[in-house]
Amino acid sequence: MSGSEKKISARQGSLKCGLYIVATPIGNARDITLRALDVLTQADKVYCEDTRITKKLFSLHGIQRKPDSYHEHSSDTVRSEIARHLDEGLSVALVSDAGTPLISDPGYRLVKEMRAAGHEVFSVPGASSPIAALSIAGFPSDRFLFAGFLPPKSAARQTALAELVDIPVTLVLFESPKRLIGLLKDIEAVMPNRDIAVCRELTKAFEEALIGAPTELIETLEANASARGEIVVLIHPPVAKEKMSELDVRNSLRVAMQNQPLKTAAARVAALSGWSKRDVYQLALTLSDNGDDRLP
């Protein structure tokens, strides 16, 4: 055993037995916490999403040890292996490729099963891209909803957005660069007149938050679509508007239903009308059932 390996070995075993959920940097490697470094050095076992990425992080911070793999497709065998370590009184750390594990990352089943088996689970908090985006966008942050990744296909994505349209909080989404333009177009279709923040390269040298209407952001992004990795998209809460009359809602529905699915048309009109999504949807069903697609 080398001197460095003896040093690491001597530190291990000083942690209390349990599963440690350890946050790692989302971009800037110096955003790791001192406690995270302690846990990753001292834990008897470290499991990670991608060993190549975690080894780079370890190298940057002088942690000379080999992590084991635990990812989204890990089998029951790996979870049983971790449970066995905990049964033996060892400490186990779990990290994802970036940020806080379980936030749109693997680990939910592992934590659930270890708790059910009576093992302690500890949080070692740190970087989280949804929180980082909220802190710089200038959108209301007293209440927000993290919705993660929406479906990749436009129709399903618009349906998912329609389910969120009436919620009076800032919406937080993840998206990949290749689907970002499509997401913005669907937001414009379902939630018109909402401000959007596209936060990318968070904590890195070229961090930016682009804020504006979806059409404005689409134009900017199409001119410079250089972002890589996951992007955080924030949708401003709906602004209360004067309520439309029933006649105006009916007329708006008839127009919207000519070229949009009923549910999407109802969500869009609800966002503009001041009516609840449920009431507009029921009215749209009535128009559809009666074959009422004529303007008065």
Stockholm file with secondary structure:
# STOCKHOLM 1.0

chainA/1-296         MSGSEKKISARQGSLKCGLYIVATPIGNARDITLRALDVLTQADKVYCEDTRITKKLFSLHGIQRKPDSYHEHSSDTVRSEIARHLDEGLSVALVSDAGTPLISDPGYRLVKEMRAAGHEVFSVPGASSPIAALSIAGFPSDRFLFAGFLPPKSAARQTALAELVDIPVTLVLFESPKRLIGLLKDIEAVMPNRDIAVCRELTKAFEEALIGAPTELIETLEANASARGEIVVLIHPPVAKEKMSELDVRNSLRVAMQNQPLKTAAARVAALSGWSKRDVYQLALTLSDNGDDRLP
#=GR chainA/1-296 SS CCHHHHHHHHHTTCSCSEEEEECBCSSCGGGSCHHHHHHHHHCSEEEESCHHHHHHHHHHTTCCCCCEECCTTCCHHHHHHHHHHHHTTCEEEEECSSBSTTSSSSCHHHHHHHHHTTCCEEEECCCCHHHHHHHHHCSCCSSEEEEEECCSSHHHHHHHHHHHTTCCSEEEEEECHHHHHHHHHHHHHHSTTCCEEEEESTTSTTCEEEEECHHHHHHHHHHCCCCCSCEEEEECCCCCCCCCCHHHHHHHHHHHTTTSCHHHHHHHHHHHHSSCHHHHHHHHHHHHHTTCCCCC
#=GC SS_cons         CCHHHHHHHHHTTCSCSEEEEECBCSSCGGGSCHHHHHHHHHCSEEEESCHHHHHHHHHHTTCCCCCEECCTTCCHHHHHHHHHHHHTTCEEEEECSSBSTTSSSSCHHHHHHHHHTTCCEEEECCCCHHHHHHHHHCSCCSSEEEEEECCSSHHHHHHHHHHHTTCCSEEEEEECHHHHHHHHHHHHHHSTTCCEEEEESTTSTTCEEEEECHHHHHHHHHHCCCCCSCEEEEECCCCCCCCCCHHHHHHHHHHHTTTSCHHHHHHHHHHHHSSCHHHHHHHHHHHHHTTCCCCC
//
